Amino acid sequence: MEGGVSSVTPETLCGKLARIIYNSPLPDPVYIIPVTDGGVISYRKQEGEFIHTLRTAEGFARKLRSIGEDKS
């Protein structure tokens, strides 16, 4: 499921579960938030707003692999 633009930060959304990735190959800062059966991946746009995407376990793992964050 894809999200929309939001002013809600990943920390507000999920608290201390949110972790920013600084070495992502993507142009926007990326936050990853693992949750049961998947996770949320949030992108901070230059305007300061966020795009939150909710992923299934499979989709979350696939996205982590694509940005080099899969450590398994």
C-alpha positions in Angstrom: 0.0 0.0 0.0 1.4 3.4 -1.0 1.0 6.5 1.2 0.6 10.1 0.5 2.4 13.3 1.4 2.3 14.0 5.2 3.6 16.5 7.7 3.7 13.7 10.3 7.3 12.6 11.0 8.3 9.0 11.2 9.2 9.5 14.9 5.7 10.7 15.6 4.2 7.9 13.6 6.2 5.1 15.2 8.4 6.5 18.0 11.8 5.1 18.6 11.3 2.3 16.1 12.1 4.8 13.3 15.7 4.6 12.0 17.1 6.9 9.4 19.4 5.6 6.6 22.1 8.1 5.7 23.8 6.0 3.1 20.8 5.3 0.9 21.3 5.4 -2.9 17.9 7.3 -3.0 17.9 11.1 -3.4 15.7 11.6 -0.3 16.6 10.7 3.3 14.9 7.3 4.1 13.5 6.1 7.4 12.8 2.4 8.1 10.3 1.3 10.7 9.9 -2.5 11.1 6.5 -3.6 12.3 4.7 -6.9 12.6 4.4 -8.6 9.2 6.2 -5.8 7.3 7.3 -2.3 7.8 6.9 1.4 7.0 9.4 3.1 4.8 9.3 6.9 4.9 11.0 9.4 2.6 11.7 13.0 3.6 11.1 15.3 0.7 13.1 18.6 0.3 10.1 20.6 1.3 10.2 18.8 4.7 7.1 16.7 4.2 7.2 12.9 4.3 5.9 10.1 2.1 5.1 7.0 4.2 4.7 3.6 2.5 3.4 0.6 4.3 4.9 -2.7 3.1 4.1 -6.3 3.6 6.9 -8.5 5.0 7.9 -9.5 1.5 7.7 -5.9 0.1 9.6 -4.5 3.1 12.4 -7.1 2.7 12.5 -6.4 -1.1 12.8 -2.7 -0.6 15.5 -3.1 2.1 17.5 -5.2 -0.3 17.1 -2.7 -3.1 18.6 0.1 -0.9 21.3 -2.0 0.6 19.9 -2.3 4.1 19.2 -6.0 4.1 21.6 -7.5 6.6 20.3 -11.1 6.6 
